[in-house]
C-alpha cells in the first residue's frame, strides 16, 4: 500500500535529521520506509485508541509497519528512530521493544505460570503488553514451530487490544518458517501481518553495517573472531585462557551446563565489573540448548567466550542453529562475543543453515586476528 509522503511531513523530517546526525542520508530504498513509518507515527500521535469495555477496542487501531529485507539495510535503525520519537511523546510504557526471541520467552514463561487457570495465553498476552500501545518486535523470524505458533497468536491479538505493531525481519511475511513441513503453522500470522501492517521491502544495495559502525553496540564491537583460536590470540584481546581447575557446572534453564570458567556474578551494581563465561562449542551447541537457555546465559554474562568452534562440515544443522542463535542474541543484547574457531568468519556462509548473510554481517564487525 502506498502512503502519501505528506501524511507525516513533520515527523518525516525526524528521519532525515537522524541520518544527518550520523553524517549520512537516507538511501533510495530507505525513503519509502521512512514515509510509511512517519505516517504510522502521525496516526498514533493524533489520538488515543477508542476503547470499549475492558481492554478491547470499539474500533481498530492504526495499521502498523513490517519492514523486511537483507541484513544491514537500516530496518532496525529506521524503526528505532520512530520508536524513540513516540516514546518521547506518549505516556511512559506506551512503547514496548522486544527481540522476537525475548517475546517468545516471556510468553512461554507467562503461559507456564498460568497452567491450571482459565486465563492462559490471553492473560499471558496482557502480562506481556502491559500498557503498551506500540509493540516494536525486532528480528521477527520463525525457525522454531512452537515459537512461531505462539508469536502468531500474540500478533493476531494486537488489533483488538489497540496495539500497533512495528516489526523488522529478514523475511517477507510469506517467507517466515519456510520449512515446508511446518509452513502451514505460520499462515495465520502471515495473513495477520499483511492485513494489519504496511509491508515494506528495504532492500538497497548497501550494507550499512559493513561501511559504518556497530549500530550502537559498543560491547559487541569489542568482541573478536580468533582463528585458528589459540591461547595466545585470547591473551592478545585481553582475556586469560581458563585453567582446567576453573571448570564448573552452572544451572541454566533448570539443566546443568558445563563451562570452562565463569566469573562470580556481581550484584553490587559495579559498572566496571564485566562478568564473563568461557564455554566449549561441544558443551553449548552440541547439547539441547534452547533459545531460553541462551537468553538466561546472556542475562548473566556480558562477555561470552566460545572455544572449539569447528569447521562447517564438522557439525550438523542443530549445533549450527544454536550457534547462530547465540550470535543473534549477543548482537541484539550488545554482549561481547569472542569466538575461537578453526576457520575465519567467512565460514559462516558455508554453514548448513539459513541466515548466513545475517551472521556474516554481524561477525564481520568483530576484531580478527
For each residue, the residues with C-beta under 8 A, 3 or more apart:
1: 198
2:
3: 7 8 35 36 39 198
4: 7 35 39
5: 8 9 12 35
6: 9
7: 3 4 35 38 39 42
8: 3 5 11 12 35 37 38 39 40 41 42
9: 5 6 12 13 38
10: 13 42
11: 8 14 38 41 42 45 82 85
12: 5 8 9 15 16 34 35 38
13: 9 10 16 17
14: 11 17 18 38 81 82 85
15: 12 18 19 26 34 37 38 78 81 82
16: 12 13 19 20 25 26 34
17: 13 14 20 21
18: 14 15 21 22 81
19: 15 16 22 24 25 26
20: 16 17 23 24 25
21: 17 18
22: 18 19 212
23: 20
24: 19 20 212
25: 16 19 20
26: 15 16 19 30 31 34
27: 30 31 74 204 206
28: 31 204
29: 32 33 69 73 201 202 203 204
30: 26 27 33 34 73 74 78 202 204
31: 26 27 28 34 35
32: 29 35 36 200
33: 29 30 36 37 65 67 75 78 200 202
34: 12 15 16 26 30 31 37 38 78
35: 3 4 5 7 8 12 31 32 38 39
36: 3 32 33 39 40 65 198 200
37: 8 15 33 34 40 41 65 78 79 81 82 166
38: 7 8 9 11 12 14 15 34 35 41 42 82
39: 3 4 7 8 35 36 42 43
40: 8 36 37 43 44 62 63 64 65 82 164 166 198
41: 8 11 37 38 44 45 82 85 86
42: 7 8 10 11 38 39 45 46
43: 39 40 46 62 63
44: 40 41 62 86 90 133 134 164
45: 11 41 42 86 89 90
46: 42 43
47:
48: 133
49: 57 59 61 133 162
50: 57 58 59
51: 55 56 57 58 162
52: 56 57 58
53: 56
54:
55: 51 126 161 162
56: 51 52 53 160 161
57: 49 50 51 52 60 61 159 160 161 162
58: 50 51 52
59: 49 50
60: 57 159 160 196
61: 49 57 133 159 162 163 164
62: 40 43 44 164
63: 40 43 164 196 197 198
64: 40 164 165 166 167 196 197 198
65: 33 36 37 40 79 165 166 167 197 198 200
66: 140 165 167 168 169 173 193 197 198 199 200
67: 33 75 78 79 167 168 169 200 202
68: 75 168 169 170 171 172 173 175 199 200 201 202
69: 29 73 75 170 201 202 203 204
70: 73 170 203 207 357
71: 170 207 209 357 358 361 362
72: 206 207 208 209 210 361
73: 29 30 69 70 202 203 204 206 207 208
74: 27 30 77 78 202 208
75: 33 67 68 69 78 79 168 169 202
76: 79 80 138 139 168 215
77: 74 80 81 208 215
78: 15 30 33 34 37 67 74 75 81 82 202
79: 37 65 67 75 76 82 83 136 138 166 167 168
80: 76 77 83 84 136
81: 14 15 18 37 77 78 84 85
82: 11 14 15 37 38 40 41 78 79 85 86 166
83: 79 80 86 87 95 97 134 136 166
84: 80 81 87 88
85: 11 14 41 81 82 88 89
86: 41 44 45 82 83 89 90 94 95 134
87: 83 84 90 94 95
88: 84 85
89: 45 85 86
90: 44 45 86 87 94 95 133 134
91: 94 131
92:
93: 96 130 131 132
94: 86 87 90 91 131 132 133 134
95: 83 86 87 90 132 133 134 136
96: 93 129 130 132 134 135 136
97: 83 136 138
98: 102 103 106 135 136 137 138
99: 102 103 137 138 139 329 332 333
100: 103 104 137 138 139 140 141 147 151
101: 104 105 139 147 291 295 325 328 329 332
102: 98 99 105 106 295
103: 98 99 100 106 107 128 137 151 154
104: 100 101 107 108 144 147 150 151 291
105: 101 102 108 109 291 292 295
106: 98 102 103 109 110 127 128
107: 103 104 110 111 121 124 125 128 150 151 154
108: 104 105 111 112 150 292
109: 105 106 112 113
110: 106 107 113 114 123 124 127 128
111: 107 108 114 115 120 121 124 150
112: 108 109 115
113: 109 110 124
114: 110 111 117 119 120 123 124
115: 111 112
116:
117: 114 120 123
118:
119: 114 122 123 124 126
120: 111 114 117 123 124
121: 107 111 124 125 150 153
122: 119 125 126 157
123: 110 114 117 119 120 126 127
124: 107 110 111 113 114 119 120 121 127 128
125: 107 121 122 128 129 153 154 157 161
126: 55 119 122 123 129 130
127: 106 110 123 124 130
128: 103 106 107 110 124 125 154
129: 96 125 126 132 135 161 163
130: 93 96 126 127
131: 91 93 94
132: 93 94 95 96 129 135 163
133: 44 48 49 61 90 94 95 162 163 164
134: 44 83 86 90 94 95 96 163 164 165 166
135: 96 98 129 132 158 163 164 165 166
136: 79 80 83 95 96 97 98 166 167
137: 98 99 100 103 140 155 165 166 167 168
138: 76 79 97 98 99 100 167 168 332
139: 76 99 100 101 168 169 170 328 332
140: 66 100 137 151 167 168 169 171 176
141: 100 169 170 171 176 355
142: 145 147 148 151 176 177 186 189
143: 147 148 177 321 354
144: 104 147 148 291
145: 142 148 149 177 182 185
146: 149 150
147: 100 101 104 142 143 144 150 151 291
148: 142 143 144 145 151 152 176 177 182 185 186 189
149: 145 146 152 153 185 186
150: 104 107 108 111 121 146 147 153 154
151: 100 103 104 107 140 142 147 148 154 155 189
152: 148 149 155 156 185 186 188 189 192
153: 121 125 149 150 156 157
154: 103 107 125 128 150 151 157 158
155: 137 151 152 158 165 189 192 193 196
156: 152 153 159 188 189 192
157: 122 125 153 154 160 161
158: 135 154 155 161 163 164 165 196
159: 57 60 61 156 162 163 196
160: 56 57 60 157
161: 55 56 57 125 129 157 158
162: 49 51 55 57 61 133 159
163: 61 129 132 133 134 135 158 159
164: 40 44 61 62 63 64 133 134 135 158
165: 64 65 66 134 135 137 155 158 193 196 197
166: 37 40 64 65 79 82 83 134 135 136 137
167: 64 65 66 67 79 136 137 138 140 193 197
168: 66 67 68 75 76 79 137 138 139 140
169: 66 67 68 75 139 140 141 172 176
170: 68 69 70 71 139 141 355 358
171: 68 140 141 175 176 178
172: 68 169 175 199 201
173: 66 68 176 189 190 193 194 199
174: 190
175: 68 171 172 178
176: 140 141 142 148 169 171 173 186 189 190
177: 142 143 145 148 182 183 185 186
178: 171 175 183 354
179: 182 183
180: 183
181:
182: 145 148 177 179 185 186
183: 177 178 179 180 186 187
184: 187
185: 145 148 149 152 177 182
186: 142 148 149 152 176 177 182 183 189 190
187: 183 184 190 191
188: 152 156 191 192
189: 142 148 151 152 155 156 173 176 186 192 193
190: 173 174 176 186 187 193 194
191: 187 188 194 195
192: 152 155 156 188 189 195 196
193: 66 155 165 167 173 189 190 196 197 199
194: 173 190 191 197 199
195: 191 192
196: 60 63 64 155 158 159 165 192 193
197: 63 64 65 66 165 167 193 194
198: 1 3 36 40 63 64 65 66
199: 66 68 172 173 193 194
200: 32 33 36 65 66 67 68
201: 29 68 69 172
202: 29 30 33 67 68 69 73 74 75 78
203: 29 69 70 73
204: 27 28 29 30 69 73
205:
206: 27 72 73 211
207: 70 71 72 73 210 211 361
208: 72 73 74 77 211 212
209: 71 72 212 213 214 215 361 362 364 365
210: 72 207 361 364
211: 206 207 208
212: 22 24 208 209 215
213: 209 216 221
214: 209 217 218 220 221 365
215: 76 77 209 212
216: 213 334
217: 214 220 221 331 334
218: 214 221 222 334
219: 222 223 302 303 334 335 336
220: 214 217 223 330 331 334 335 336 337 362 365 366
221: 213 214 217 218 365 366
222: 218 219 336 367
223: 219 220 330 336 337 338 339 366 367
224: 233 237 338 339 366 367 368 369
225: 339 341 344 345 363 366 367 368
226: 229 230 233 234 237 338 339 340 341 368 369
227: 340 341 342 343 344 345 368 369
228: 341 342 343
229: 226 233 307 308 309 339 340 341 342
230: 226 233 234 340
231: 234 235 241
232: 235 236
233: 224 226 229 230 236 237 340 369
234: 226 230 231 237 239 240 241 305 338 340
235: 231 232 238 239 240 241
236: 232 233 369
237: 224 226 233 234 338 367 369
238: 235
239: 234 235 276 303 305 338
240: 234 235
241: 231 234 235
242: 246 247 260 261 278
243: 246 261
244: 247
245:
246: 242 243 260 261 278
247: 242 244 258 259 260 261
248: 258 259 261 262
249: 256 257 258 259
250: 256 257 259 262 277
251: 254 255 256 257
252: 255 257 293 296 297
253: 289 290 292 293 296
254: 251
255: 251 252 293
256: 249 250 251
257: 249 250 251 252 279 283 284 287 289 293 297
258: 247 248 249 280 283
259: 247 248 249 250 262 277 278 279 283
260: 242 246 247 278 279 280 305 307
261: 242 243 246 247 248 276 277 278
262: 248 250 259 275 276 277 278 301
263: 266 275 276 277 301
264: 275
265: 275 300
266: 263 270 273 275
267:
268:
269:
270: 266 273
271:
272:
273: 266 270
274: 302 303 336
275: 262 263 264 265 266 300 301 302 303
276: 239 261 262 263 301 302 303 304 305
277: 250 259 261 262 263 297 300 301 303 304 305
278: 242 246 259 260 261 262 305 307
279: 257 259 260 283 284 304 305 306 307
280: 258 260 283 284 306 307 308
281: 284 285 286 306 307 308 309 310 315 319 323
282: 285 286 287 308
283: 257 258 259 279 280 286 287
284: 257 279 280 281 287 289 306 322 326
285: 281 282 289 315 319 320 322 323 326
286: 281 282 283 315 319
287: 257 282 283 284
288:
289: 253 257 284 285 293 294 322
290: 253 293 294
291: 101 104 105 144 147 294 295 325 329
292: 105 108 253 295 296
293: 252 253 255 257 289 290 296 297
294: 289 290 291 297 298 322 325 326 329
295: 101 102 105 291 292 298 299 329
296: 252 253 292 293 299 300
297: 252 257 277 293 294 300 301 304
298: 294 295 301 304 329 330 333 335
299: 295 296
300: 265 275 277 296 297
301: 262 263 275 276 277 297 298 304 335
302: 219 274 275 276 335 336
303: 219 239 274 275 276 277 335 336 337 338
304: 276 277 279 297 298 301 326 330 335 336 337 338
305: 234 239 260 276 277 278 279 338 340
306: 279 280 281 284 309 323 326 337 338 339 340
307: 229 260 278 279 280 281 340
308: 229 280 281 282 340
309: 229 281 306 323 339 340 341 342
310: 281 314 315 341 342
311: 314 342 343 347
312: 315 320 343 347 350 351 352
313: 350
314: 310 311 342
315: 281 285 286 310 312 319 320
316: 319 320 352
317: 320 321 352 353
318: 321 322
319: 281 285 286 315 316 322 323
320: 285 312 315 316 317 323 324 351 352 353
321: 143 317 318 324 325 353
322: 284 285 289 294 318 319 325 326
323: 281 285 306 309 319 320 326 327 351
324: 320 321 327 328 351 353 355 359
325: 101 291 294 321 322 328 329
326: 284 285 294 304 306 322 323 329 330 337
327: 323 324 330 331 337 359 362 363
328: 101 139 324 325 331 332 358 362
329: 99 101 291 294 295 298 325 326 332 333 335
330: 220 223 298 304 326 327 333 334 335 336 337
331: 217 220 327 328 334 337 362
332: 99 101 138 139 328 329
333: 99 298 329 330
334: 216 217 218 219 220 330 331
335: 219 220 298 301 302 303 304 329 330
336: 219 220 222 223 274 302 303 304 330
337: 220 223 303 304 306 326 327 330 331 366
338: 223 224 226 234 237 239 303 304 305 306
339: 223 224 225 226 229 306 309 345 363 366
340: 226 227 229 230 233 234 305 306 307 308 309
341: 225 226 227 228 229 309 310 344 345 347
342: 227 228 229 309 310 311 314
343: 227 228 311 312 346 347
344: 225 227 341 347 368
345: 225 227 339 341 348 360 363 364 366 368
346: 343 349 360
347: 311 312 341 343 344 350 351
348: 345 351 356 359 360 363
349: 346 356 357 360
350: 312 313 347 356
351: 312 320 323 324 347 348 356 359
352: 312 316 317 320
353: 317 320 321 324 356
354: 143 178
355: 141 170 324 358 359
356: 348 349 350 351 353 359 360
357: 70 71 349 360 361
358: 71 170 328 355 361 362
359: 324 327 348 351 355 356 362 363
360: 345 346 348 349 356 357 363 364
361: 71 72 207 209 210 357 358 364 365
362: 71 209 220 327 328 331 358 359 365
363: 225 327 339 345 348 359 360 366
364: 209 210 345 360 361
365: 209 214 220 221 361 362
366: 220 221 223 224 225 337 339 345 363
367: 222 223 224 225 237
368: 224 225 226 227 344 345
369: 224 226 227 233 236 237
